Amino acid sequence: MSKTKLLKYLNPMLPTLLTWQVVTALSADHLGSAFRPMHLTGGLLLVAVAATHLTLNWSWVRSTYLKRPQQ
């Protein structure tokens, strides 16, 4: 799968997973024993998707933020 096609799937997943984390955290009292597995799974997915997103965009990150200052 191409980088662009993969990013088309990953980009909407990032805010969705972030929202999931906020909702499960705010609903912890109502979720009871289901809270921990739901929040943990969402967190692990969020970290995996964010790491993949960062890896696929690393050339942009490097050229934008890690470039050497002009002398």
mmCIF file of the N, C-alpha and C atoms, coordinates in Angstrom:
data_MODEL
# 
_entry.id   MODEL 
# 
loop_
_atom_site.group_PDB 
_atom_site.id 
_atom_site.type_symbol 
_atom_site.label_atom_id 
_atom_site.label_alt_id 
_atom_site.label_comp_id 
_atom_site.label_asym_id 
_atom_site.label_entity_id 
_atom_site.label_seq_id 
_atom_site.pdbx_PDB_ins_code 
_atom_site.Cartn_x 
_atom_site.Cartn_y 
_atom_site.Cartn_z 
_atom_site.occupancy 
_atom_site.B_iso_or_equiv 
_atom_site.pdbx_formal_charge 
_atom_site.auth_seq_id 
_atom_site.auth_comp_id 
_atom_site.auth_asym_id 
_atom_site.auth_atom_id 
_atom_site.pdbx_PDB_model_num 
ATOM 1   N N  . MET A 1 1  ? 0.850   -1.174 0.000  1.00 0.00 ? 1  MET A N  1 
ATOM 2   C CA . MET A 1 1  ? 0.000   0.000  0.000  1.00 0.00 ? 1  MET A CA 1 
ATOM 3   C C  . MET A 1 1  ? 0.892   1.233  0.000  1.00 0.00 ? 1  MET A C  1 
ATOM 4   N N  . SER A 1 2  ? 0.498   2.219  -0.767 1.00 0.00 ? 2  SER A N  1 
ATOM 5   C CA . SER A 1 2  ? 1.313   3.426  -0.871 1.00 0.00 ? 2  SER A CA 1 
ATOM 6   C C  . SER A 1 2  ? 1.208   4.266  0.408  1.00 0.00 ? 2  SER A C  1 
ATOM 7   N N  . LYS A 1 3  ? 2.199   5.109  0.588  1.00 0.00 ? 3  LYS A N  1 
ATOM 8   C CA . LYS A 1 3  ? 2.257   5.989  1.762  1.00 0.00 ? 3  LYS A CA 1 
ATOM 9   C C  . LYS A 1 3  ? 1.028   6.889  1.817  1.00 0.00 ? 3  LYS A C  1 
ATOM 10  N N  . THR A 1 4  ? 0.659   7.464  0.689  1.00 0.00 ? 4  THR A N  1 
ATOM 11  C CA . THR A 1 4  ? -0.486  8.374  0.633  1.00 0.00 ? 4  THR A CA 1 
ATOM 12  C C  . THR A 1 4  ? -1.784  7.651  0.982  1.00 0.00 ? 4  THR A C  1 
ATOM 13  N N  . LYS A 1 5  ? -1.961  6.462  0.449  1.00 0.00 ? 5  LYS A N  1 
ATOM 14  C CA . LYS A 1 5  ? -3.180  5.696  0.716  1.00 0.00 ? 5  LYS A CA 1 
ATOM 15  C C  . LYS A 1 5  ? -3.254  5.307  2.193  1.00 0.00 ? 5  LYS A C  1 
ATOM 16  N N  . LEU A 1 6  ? -2.134  4.904  2.756  1.00 0.00 ? 6  LEU A N  1 
ATOM 17  C CA . LEU A 1 6  ? -2.106  4.535  4.171  1.00 0.00 ? 6  LEU A CA 1 
ATOM 18  C C  . LEU A 1 6  ? -2.419  5.741  5.061  1.00 0.00 ? 6  LEU A C  1 
ATOM 19  N N  . LEU A 1 7  ? -1.883  6.907  4.707  1.00 0.00 ? 7  LEU A N  1 
ATOM 20  C CA . LEU A 1 7  ? -2.163  8.117  5.483  1.00 0.00 ? 7  LEU A CA 1 
ATOM 21  C C  . LEU A 1 7  ? -3.636  8.522  5.400  1.00 0.00 ? 7  LEU A C  1 
ATOM 22  N N  . LYS A 1 8  ? -4.293  8.199  4.299  1.00 0.00 ? 8  LYS A N  1 
ATOM 23  C CA . LYS A 1 8  ? -5.726  8.496  4.176  1.00 0.00 ? 8  LYS A CA 1 
ATOM 24  C C  . LYS A 1 8  ? -6.542  7.704  5.186  1.00 0.00 ? 8  LYS A C  1 
ATOM 25  N N  . TYR A 1 9  ? -6.046  6.544  5.591  1.00 0.00 ? 9  TYR A N  1 
ATOM 26  C CA . TYR A 1 9  ? -6.702  5.749  6.631  1.00 0.00 ? 9  TYR A CA 1 
ATOM 27  C C  . TYR A 1 9  ? -6.277  6.196  8.029  1.00 0.00 ? 9  TYR A C  1 
ATOM 28  N N  . LEU A 1 10 ? -4.994  6.488  8.180  1.00 0.00 ? 10 LEU A N  1 
ATOM 29  C CA . LEU A 1 10 ? -4.461  6.833  9.499  1.00 0.00 ? 10 LEU A CA 1 
ATOM 30  C C  . LEU A 1 10 ? -4.906  8.207  9.985  1.00 0.00 ? 10 LEU A C  1 
ATOM 31  N N  . ASN A 1 11 ? -4.954  9.185  9.101  1.00 0.00 ? 11 ASN A N  1 
ATOM 32  C CA . ASN A 1 11 ? -5.277  10.556 9.517  1.00 0.00 ? 11 ASN A CA 1 
ATOM 33  C C  . ASN A 1 11 ? -6.624  10.670 10.225 1.00 0.00 ? 11 ASN A C  1 
ATOM 34  N N  . PRO A 1 12 ? -7.712  10.081 9.713  1.00 0.00 ? 12 PRO A N  1 
ATOM 35  C CA . PRO A 1 12 ? -8.968  10.172 10.465 1.00 0.00 ? 12 PRO A CA 1 
ATOM 36  C C  . PRO A 1 12 ? -8.985  9.301  11.723 1.00 0.00 ? 12 PRO A C  1 
ATOM 37  N N  . MET A 1 13 ? -8.120  8.296  11.768 1.00 0.00 ? 13 MET A N  1 
ATOM 38  C CA . MET A 1 13 ? -8.069  7.444  12.951 1.00 0.00 ? 13 MET A CA 1 
ATOM 39  C C  . MET A 1 13 ? -7.490  8.191  14.154 1.00 0.00 ? 13 MET A C  1 
ATOM 40  N N  . LEU A 1 14 ? -6.560  9.107  13.924 1.00 0.00 ? 14 LEU A N  1 
ATOM 41  C CA . LEU A 1 14 ? -5.928  9.828  15.030 1.00 0.00 ? 14 LEU A CA 1 
ATOM 42  C C  . LEU A 1 14 ? -6.937  10.620 15.860 1.00 0.00 ? 14 LEU A C  1 
ATOM 43  N N  . PRO A 1 15 ? -7.736  11.508 15.270 1.00 0.00 ? 15 PRO A N  1 
ATOM 44  C CA . PRO A 1 15 ? -8.705  12.230 16.110 1.00 0.00 ? 15 PRO A CA 1 
ATOM 45  C C  . PRO A 1 15 ? -9.793  11.322 16.675 1.00 0.00 ? 15 PRO A C  1 
ATOM 46  N N  . THR A 1 16 ? -10.134 10.264 15.944 1.00 0.00 ? 16 THR A N  1 
ATOM 47  C CA . THR A 1 16 ? -11.143 9.324  16.444 1.00 0.00 ? 16 THR A CA 1 
ATOM 48  C C  . THR A 1 16 ? -10.641 8.620  17.699 1.00 0.00 ? 16 THR A C  1 
ATOM 49  N N  . LEU A 1 17 ? -9.408  8.137  17.659 1.00 0.00 ? 17 LEU A N  1 
ATOM 50  C CA . LEU A 1 17 ? -8.843  7.454  18.825 1.00 0.00 ? 17 LEU A CA 1 
ATOM 51  C C  . LEU A 1 17 ? -8.607  8.418  19.986 1.00 0.00 ? 17 LEU A C  1 
ATOM 52  N N  . LEU A 1 18 ? -8.217  9.632  19.676 1.00 0.00 ? 18 LEU A N  1 
ATOM 53  C CA . LEU A 1 18 ? -8.037  10.630 20.729 1.00 0.00 ? 18 LEU A CA 1 
ATOM 54  C C  . LEU A 1 18 ? -9.377  10.933 21.404 1.00 0.00 ? 18 LEU A C  1 
ATOM 55  N N  . THR A 1 19 ? -10.419 11.079 20.604 1.00 0.00 ? 19 THR A N  1 
ATOM 56  C CA . THR A 1 19 ? -11.762 11.294 21.157 1.00 0.00 ? 19 THR A CA 1 
ATOM 57  C C  . THR A 1 19 ? -12.198 10.104 22.002 1.00 0.00 ? 19 THR A C  1 
ATOM 58  N N  . TRP A 1 20 ? -11.899 8.906  21.537 1.00 0.00 ? 20 TRP A N  1 
ATOM 59  C CA . TRP A 1 20 ? -12.214 7.681  22.298 1.00 0.00 ? 20 TRP A CA 1 
ATOM 60  C C  . TRP A 1 20 ? -11.557 7.714  23.674 1.00 0.00 ? 20 TRP A C  1 
ATOM 61  N N  . GLN A 1 21 ? -10.309 8.141  23.717 1.00 0.00 ? 21 GLN A N  1 
ATOM 62  C CA . GLN A 1 21 ? -9.590  8.210  24.988 1.00 0.00 ? 21 GLN A CA 1 
ATOM 63  C C  . GLN A 1 21 ? -10.250 9.208  25.939 1.00 0.00 ? 21 GLN A C  1 
ATOM 64  N N  . VAL A 1 22 ? -10.632 10.357 25.418 1.00 0.00 ? 22 VAL A N  1 
ATOM 65  C CA . VAL A 1 22 ? -11.282 11.379 26.247 1.00 0.00 ? 22 VAL A CA 1 
ATOM 66  C C  . VAL A 1 22 ? -12.631 10.877 26.747 1.00 0.00 ? 22 VAL A C  1 
ATOM 67  N N  . VAL A 1 23 ? -13.417 10.294 25.862 1.00 0.00 ? 23 VAL A N  1 
ATOM 68  C CA . VAL A 1 23 ? -14.751 9.804  26.236 1.00 0.00 ? 23 VAL A CA 1 
ATOM 69  C C  . VAL A 1 23 ? -14.655 8.695  27.272 1.00 0.00 ? 23 VAL A C  1 
ATOM 70  N N  . THR A 1 24 ? -13.756 7.740  27.075 1.00 0.00 ? 24 THR A N  1 
ATOM 71  C CA . THR A 1 24 ? -13.647 6.658  28.058 1.00 0.00 ? 24 THR A CA 1 
ATOM 72  C C  . THR A 1 24 ? -13.130 7.181  29.395 1.00 0.00 ? 24 THR A C  1 
ATOM 73  N N  . ALA A 1 25 ? -12.228 8.161  29.361 1.00 0.00 ? 25 ALA A N  1 
ATOM 74  C CA . ALA A 1 25 ? -11.716 8.722  30.614 1.00 0.00 ? 25 ALA A CA 1 
ATOM 75  C C  . ALA A 1 25 ? -12.815 9.467  31.367 1.00 0.00 ? 25 ALA A C  1 
ATOM 76  N N  . LEU A 1 26 ? -13.613 10.245 30.632 1.00 0.00 ? 26 LEU A N  1 
ATOM 77  C CA . LEU A 1 26 ? -14.690 10.988 31.278 1.00 0.00 ? 26 LEU A CA 1 
ATOM 78  C C  . LEU A 1 26 ? -15.834 10.083 31.731 1.00 0.00 ? 26 LEU A C  1 
ATOM 79  N N  . SER A 1 27 ? -15.953 8.914  31.122 1.00 0.00 ? 27 SER A N  1 
ATOM 80  C CA . SER A 1 27 ? -17.027 7.978  31.451 1.00 0.00 ? 27 SER A CA 1 
ATOM 81  C C  . SER A 1 27 ? -16.565 6.858  32.374 1.00 0.00 ? 27 SER A C  1 
ATOM 82  N N  . ALA A 1 28 ? -15.419 7.006  32.978 1.00 0.00 ? 28 ALA A N  1 
ATOM 83  C CA . ALA A 1 28 ? -14.842 5.935  33.789 1.00 0.00 ? 28 ALA A CA 1 
ATOM 84  C C  . ALA A 1 28 ? -15.791 5.459  34.879 1.00 0.00 ? 28 ALA A C  1 
ATOM 85  N N  . ASP A 1 29 ? -16.474 6.380  35.540 1.00 0.00 ? 29 ASP A N  1 
ATOM 86  C CA . ASP A 1 29 ? -17.393 5.996  36.619 1.00 0.00 ? 29 ASP A CA 1 
ATOM 87  C C  . ASP A 1 29 ? -18.562 5.175  36.093 1.00 0.00 ? 29 ASP A C  1 
ATOM 88  N N  . HIS A 1 30 ? -19.019 5.475  34.896 1.00 0.00 ? 30 HIS A N  1 
ATOM 89  C CA . HIS A 1 30 ? -20.169 4.788  34.323 1.00 0.00 ? 30 HIS A CA 1 
ATOM 90  C C  . HIS A 1 30 ? -19.793 3.459  33.675 1.00 0.00 ? 30 HIS A C  1 
ATOM 91  N N  . LEU A 1 31 ? -18.546 3.314  33.258 1.00 0.00 ? 31 LEU A N  1 
ATOM 92  C CA . LEU A 1 31 ? -18.127 2.102  32.569 1.00 0.00 ? 31 LEU A CA 1 
ATOM 93  C C  . LEU A 1 31 ? -17.787 0.964  33.531 1.00 0.00 ? 31 LEU A C  1 
ATOM 94  N N  . GLY A 1 32 ? -17.481 1.298  34.747 1.00 0.00 ? 32 GLY A N  1 
ATOM 95  C CA . GLY A 1 32 ? -17.163 0.273  35.740 1.00 0.00 ? 32 GLY A CA 1 
ATOM 96  C C  . GLY A 1 32 ? -15.936 -0.534 35.360 1.00 0.00 ? 32 GLY A C  1 
ATOM 97  N N  . SER A 1 33 ? -16.074 -1.855 35.399 1.00 0.00 ? 33 SER A N  1 
ATOM 98  C CA . SER A 1 33 ? -14.929 -2.732 35.131 1.00 0.00 ? 33 SER A CA 1 
ATOM 99  C C  . SER A 1 33 ? -14.541 -2.752 33.651 1.00 0.00 ? 33 SER A C  1 
ATOM 100 N N  . ALA A 1 34 ? -15.388 -2.249 32.777 1.00 0.00 ? 34 ALA A N  1 
ATOM 101 C CA . ALA A 1 34 ? -15.068 -2.207 31.346 1.00 0.00 ? 34 ALA A CA 1 
ATOM 102 C C  . ALA A 1 34 ? -14.122 -1.056 31.017 1.00 0.00 ? 34 ALA A C  1 
ATOM 103 N N  . PHE A 1 35 ? -13.978 -0.104 31.939 1.00 0.00 ? 35 PHE A N  1 
ATOM 104 C CA . PHE A 1 35 ? -13.159 1.082  31.664 1.00 0.00 ? 35 PHE A CA 1 
ATOM 105 C C  . PHE A 1 35 ? -11.725 0.722  31.312 1.00 0.00 ? 35 PHE A C  1 
ATOM 106 N N  . ARG A 1 36 ? -11.072 -0.037 32.165 1.00 0.00 ? 36 ARG A N  1 
ATOM 107 C CA . ARG A 1 36 ? -9.645  -0.306 31.982 1.00 0.00 ? 36 ARG A CA 1 
ATOM 108 C C  . ARG A 1 36 ? -9.322  -0.952 30.634 1.00 0.00 ? 36 ARG A C  1 
ATOM 109 N N  . PRO A 1 37 ? -9.987  -2.046 30.243 1.00 0.00 ? 37 PRO A N  1 
ATOM 110 C CA . PRO A 1 37 ? -9.638  -2.628 28.937 1.00 0.00 ? 37 PRO A CA 1 
ATOM 111 C C  . PRO A 1 37 ? -9.979  -1.719 27.754 1.00 0.00 ? 37 PRO A C  1 
ATOM 112 N N  . MET A 1 38 ? -11.082 -0.980 27.859 1.00 0.00 ? 38 MET A N  1 
ATOM 113 C CA . MET A 1 38 ? -11.463 -0.084 26.764 1.00 0.00 ? 38 MET A CA 1 
ATOM 114 C C  . MET A 1 38 ? -10.456 1.055  26.628 1.00 0.00 ? 38 MET A C  1 
ATOM 115 N N  . HIS A 1 39 ? -10.072 1.636  27.743 1.00 0.00 ? 39 HIS A N  1 
ATOM 116 C CA . HIS A 1 39 ? -9.146  2.772  27.726 1.00 0.00 ? 39 HIS A CA 1 
ATOM 117 C C  . HIS A 1 39 ? -7.731  2.317  27.346 1.00 0.00 ? 39 HIS A C  1 
ATOM 118 N N  . LEU A 1 40 ? -7.309  1.179  27.856 1.00 0.00 ? 40 LEU A N  1 
ATOM 119 C CA . LEU A 1 40 ? -5.979  0.655  27.551 1.00 0.00 ? 40 LEU A CA 1 
ATOM 120 C C  . LEU A 1 40 ? -5.858  0.285  26.076 1.00 0.00 ? 40 LEU A C  1 
ATOM 121 N N  . THR A 1 41 ? -6.845  -0.399 25.540 1.00 0.00 ? 41 THR A N  1 
ATOM 122 C CA . THR A 1 41 ? -6.819  -0.780 24.131 1.00 0.00 ? 41 THR A CA 1 
ATOM 123 C C  . THR A 1 41 ? -6.799  0.453  23.238 1.00 0.00 ? 41 THR A C  1 
ATOM 124 N N  . GLY A 1 42 ? -7.641  1.430  23.549 1.00 0.00 ? 42 GLY A N  1 
ATOM 125 C CA . GLY A 1 42 ? -7.650  2.666  22.774 1.00 0.00 ? 42 GLY A CA 1 
ATOM 126 C C  . GLY A 1 42 ? -6.324  3.398  22.852 1.00 0.00 ? 42 GLY A C  1 
ATOM 127 N N  . GLY A 1 43 ? -5.719  3.400  24.026 1.00 0.00 ? 43 GLY A N  1 
ATOM 128 C CA . GLY A 1 43 ? -4.427  4.061  24.197 1.00 0.00 ? 43 GLY A CA 1 
ATOM 129 C C  . GLY A 1 43 ? -3.323  3.397  23.402 1.00 0.00 ? 43 GLY A C  1 
ATOM 130 N N  . LEU A 1 44 ? -3.306  2.069  23.420 1.00 0.00 ? 44 LEU A N  1 
ATOM 131 C CA . LEU A 1 44 ? -2.294  1.344  22.654 1.00 0.00 ? 44 LEU A CA 1 
ATOM 132 C C  . LEU A 1 44 ? -2.480  1.561  21.155 1.00 0.00 ? 44 LEU A C  1 
ATOM 133 N N  . LEU A 1 45 ? -3.721  1.555  20.711 1.00 0.00 ? 45 LEU A N  1 
ATOM 134 C CA . LEU A 1 45 ? -3.993  1.825  19.295 1.00 0.00 ? 45 LEU A CA 1 
ATOM 135 C C  . LEU A 1 45 ? -3.580  3.252  18.921 1.00 0.00 ? 45 LEU A C  1 
ATOM 136 N N  . LEU A 1 46 ? -3.871  4.204  19.812 1.00 0.00 ? 46 LEU A N  1 
ATOM 137 C CA . LEU A 1 46 ? -3.504  5.595  19.562 1.00 0.00 ? 46 LEU A CA 1 
ATOM 138 C C  . LEU A 1 46 ? -1.990  5.743  19.431 1.00 0.00 ? 46 LEU A C  1 
ATOM 139 N N  . VAL A 1 47 ? -1.243  5.107  20.300 1.00 0.00 ? 47 VAL A N  1 
ATOM 140 C CA . VAL A 1 47 ? 0.222   5.181  20.231 1.00 0.00 ? 47 VAL A CA 1 
ATOM 141 C C  . VAL A 1 47 ? 0.728   4.532  18.946 1.00 0.00 ? 47 VAL A C  1 
ATOM 142 N N  . ALA A 1 48 ? 0.169   3.385  18.577 1.00 0.00 ? 48 ALA A N  1 
ATOM 143 C CA . ALA A 1 48 ? 0.607   2.690  17.363 1.00 0.00 ? 48 ALA A CA 1 
ATOM 144 C C  . ALA A 1 48 ? 0.304   3.519  16.110 1.00 0.00 ? 48 ALA A C  1 
ATOM 145 N N  . VAL A 1 49 ? -0.898  4.082  16.032 1.00 0.00 ? 49 VAL A N  1 
ATOM 146 C CA . VAL A 1 49 ? -1.280  4.883  14.870 1.00 0.00 ? 49 VAL A CA 1 
ATOM 147 C C  . VAL A 1 49 ? -0.452  6.168  14.816 1.00 0.00 ? 49 VAL A C  1 
ATOM 148 N N  . ALA A 1 50 ? -0.235  6.804  15.957 1.00 0.00 ? 50 ALA A N  1 
ATOM 149 C CA . ALA A 1 50 ? 0.568   8.030  15.991 1.00 0.00 ? 50 ALA A CA 1 
ATOM 150 C C  . ALA A 1 50 ? 2.017   7.745  15.587 1.00 0.00 ? 50 ALA A C  1 
ATOM 151 N N  . ALA A 1 51 ? 2.575   6.642  16.048 1.00 0.00 ? 51 ALA A N  1 
ATOM 152 C CA . ALA A 1 51 ? 3.951   6.289  15.680 1.00 0.00 ? 51 ALA A CA 1 
ATOM 153 C C  . ALA A 1 51 ? 4.061   5.992  14.184 1.00 0.00 ? 51 ALA A C  1 
ATOM 154 N N  . THR A 1 52 ? 3.079   5.299  13.636 1.00 0.00 ? 52 THR A N  1 
ATOM 155 C CA . THR A 1 52 ? 3.073   5.013  12.200 1.00 0.00 ? 52 THR A CA 1 
ATOM 156 C C  . THR A 1 52 ? 2.929   6.301  11.408 1.00 0.00 ? 52 THR A C  1 
ATOM 157 N N  . HIS A 1 53 ? 2.043   7.172  11.857 1.00 0.00 ? 53 HIS A N  1 
ATOM 158 C CA . HIS A 1 53 ? 1.837   8.464  11.202 1.00 0.00 ? 53 HIS A CA 1 
ATOM 159 C C  . HIS A 1 53 ? 3.136   9.282  11.212 1.00 0.00 ? 53 HIS A C  1 
ATOM 160 N N  . LEU A 1 54 ? 3.800   9.323  12.342 1.00 0.00 ? 54 LEU A N  1 
ATOM 161 C CA . LEU A 1 54 ? 5.056   10.063 12.457 1.00 0.00 ? 54 LEU A CA 1 
ATOM 162 C C  . LEU A 1 54 ? 6.134   9.458  11.558 1.00 0.00 ? 54 LEU A C  1 
ATOM 163 N N  . THR A 1 55 ? 6.197   8.135  11.521 1.00 0.00 ? 55 THR A N  1 
ATOM 164 C CA . THR A 1 55 ? 7.183   7.456  10.673 1.00 0.00 ? 55 THR A CA 1 
ATOM 165 C C  . THR A 1 55 ? 6.956   7.773  9.200  1.00 0.00 ? 55 THR A C  1 
ATOM 166 N N  . LEU A 1 56 ? 5.694   7.729  8.774  1.00 0.00 ? 56 LEU A N  1 
ATOM 167 C CA . LEU A 1 56 ? 5.385   8.004  7.372  1.00 0.00 ? 56 LEU A CA 1 
ATOM 168 C C  . LEU A 1 56 ? 5.631   9.462  7.002  1.00 0.00 ? 56 LEU A C  1 
ATOM 169 N N  . ASN A 1 57 ? 5.550   10.358 7.966  1.00 0.00 ? 57 ASN A N  1 
ATOM 170 C CA . ASN A 1 57 ? 5.755   11.783 7.714  1.00 0.00 ? 57 ASN A CA 1 
ATOM 171 C C  . ASN A 1 57 ? 7.114   12.272 8.189  1.00 0.00 ? 57 ASN A C  1 
ATOM 172 N N  . TRP A 1 58 ? 8.040   11.367 8.473  1.00 0.00 ? 58 TRP A N  1 
ATOM 173 C CA . TRP A 1 58 ? 9.304   11.748 9.060  1.00 0.00 ? 58 TRP A CA 1 
ATOM 174 C C  . TRP A 1 58 ? 10.107  12.692 8.170  1.00 0.00 ? 58 TRP A C  1 
ATOM 175 N N  . SER A 1 59 ? 10.065  12.501 6.854  1.00 0.00 ? 59 SER A N  1 
ATOM 176 C CA . SER A 1 59 ? 10.835  13.397 5.977  1.00 0.00 ? 59 SER A CA 1 
ATOM 177 C C  . SER A 1 59 ? 10.330  14.839 6.099  1.00 0.00 ? 59 SER A C  1 
ATOM 178 N N  . TRP A 1 60 ? 9.019   15.018 6.239  1.00 0.00 ? 60 TRP A N  1 
ATOM 179 C CA . TRP A 1 60 ? 8.462   16.355 6.421  1.00 0.00 ? 60 TRP A CA 1 
ATOM 180 C C  . TRP A 1 60 ? 8.869   16.927 7.783  1.00 0.00 ? 60 TRP A C  1 
ATOM 181 N N  . VAL A 1 61 ? 8.801   16.107 8.823  1.00 0.00 ? 61 VAL A N  1 
ATOM 182 C CA . VAL A 1 61 ? 9.189   16.547 10.168 1.00 0.00 ? 61 VAL A CA 1 
ATOM 183 C C  . VAL A 1 61 ? 10.651  16.977 10.167 1.00 0.00 ? 61 VAL A C  1 
ATOM 184 N N  . ARG A 1 62 ? 11.486  16.152 9.559  1.00 0.00 ? 62 ARG A N  1 
ATOM 185 C CA . ARG A 1 62 ? 12.912  16.455 9.520  1.00 0.00 ? 62 ARG A CA 1 
ATOM 186 C C  . ARG A 1 62 ? 13.187  17.748 8.757  1.00 0.00 ? 62 ARG A C  1 
ATOM 187 N N  . SER A 1 63 ? 12.552  17.940 7.606  1.00 0.00 ? 63 SER A N  1 
ATOM 188 C CA . SER A 1 63 ? 12.823  19.145 6.815  1.00 0.00 ? 63 SER A CA 1 
ATOM 189 C C  . SER A 1 63 ? 12.206  20.399 7.434  1.00 0.00 ? 63 SER A C  1 
ATOM 190 N N  . THR A 1 64 ? 11.136  20.236 8.219  1.00 0.00 ? 64 THR A N  1 
ATOM 191 C CA . THR A 1 64 ? 10.465  21.394 8.804  1.00 0.00 ? 64 THR A CA 1 
ATOM 192 C C  . THR A 1 64 ? 11.039  21.776 10.165 1.00 0.00 ? 64 THR A C  1 
ATOM 193 N N  . TYR A 1 65 ? 11.280  20.819 11.013 1.00 0.00 ? 65 TYR A N  1 
ATOM 194 C CA . TYR A 1 65 ? 11.660  21.110 12.397 1.00 0.00 ? 65 TYR A CA 1 
ATOM 195 C C  . TYR A 1 65 ? 13.106  20.800 12.743 1.00 0.00 ? 65 TYR A C  1 
ATOM 196 N N  . LEU A 1 66 ? 13.736  19.935 11.994 1.00 0.00 ? 66 LEU A N  1 
ATOM 197 C CA . LEU A 1 66 ? 15.087  19.515 12.358 1.00 0.00 ? 66 LEU A CA 1 
ATOM 198 C C  . LEU A 1 66 ? 16.154  20.024 11.394 1.00 0.00 ? 66 LEU A C  1 
ATOM 199 N N  . LYS A 1 67 ? 15.818  21.018 10.606 1.00 0.00 ? 67 LYS A N  1 
ATOM 200 C CA . LYS A 1 67 ? 16.792  21.557 9.672  1.00 0.00 ? 67 LYS A CA 1 
ATOM 201 C C  . LYS A 1 67 ? 17.802  22.429 10.415 1.00 0.00 ? 67 LYS A C  1 
ATOM 202 N N  . ARG A 1 68 ? 18.986  22.472 9.871  1.00 0.00 ? 68 ARG A N  1 
ATOM 203 C CA . ARG A 1 68 ? 20.040  23.275 10.495 1.00 0.00 ? 68 ARG A CA 1 
ATOM 204 C C  . ARG A 1 68 ? 19.815  24.743 10.163 1.00 0.00 ? 68 ARG A C  1 
ATOM 205 N N  . PRO A 1 69 ? 20.131  25.608 11.120 1.00 0.00 ? 69 PRO A N  1 
ATOM 206 C CA . PRO A 1 69 ? 19.977  27.050 10.860 1.00 0.00 ? 69 PRO A CA 1 
ATOM 207 C C  . PRO A 1 69 ? 20.950  27.510 9.784  1.00 0.00 ? 69 PRO A C  1 
ATOM 208 N N  . GLN A 1 70 ? 20.511  28.480 8.999  1.00 0.00 ? 70 GLN A N  1 
ATOM 209 C CA . GLN A 1 70 ? 21.352  29.055 7.954  1.00 0.00 ? 70 GLN A CA 1 
ATOM 210 C C  . GLN A 1 70 ? 22.457  29.883 8.591  1.00 0.00 ? 70 GLN A C  1 
ATOM 211 N N  . GLN A 1 71 ? 23.658  29.809 8.032  1.00 0.00 ? 71 GLN A N  1 
ATOM 212 C CA . GLN A 1 71 ? 24.776  30.594 8.565  1.00 0.00 ? 71 GLN A CA 1 
ATOM 213 C C  . GLN A 1 71 ? 25.153  31.700 7.627  1.00 0.00 ? 71 GLN A C  1 
# 
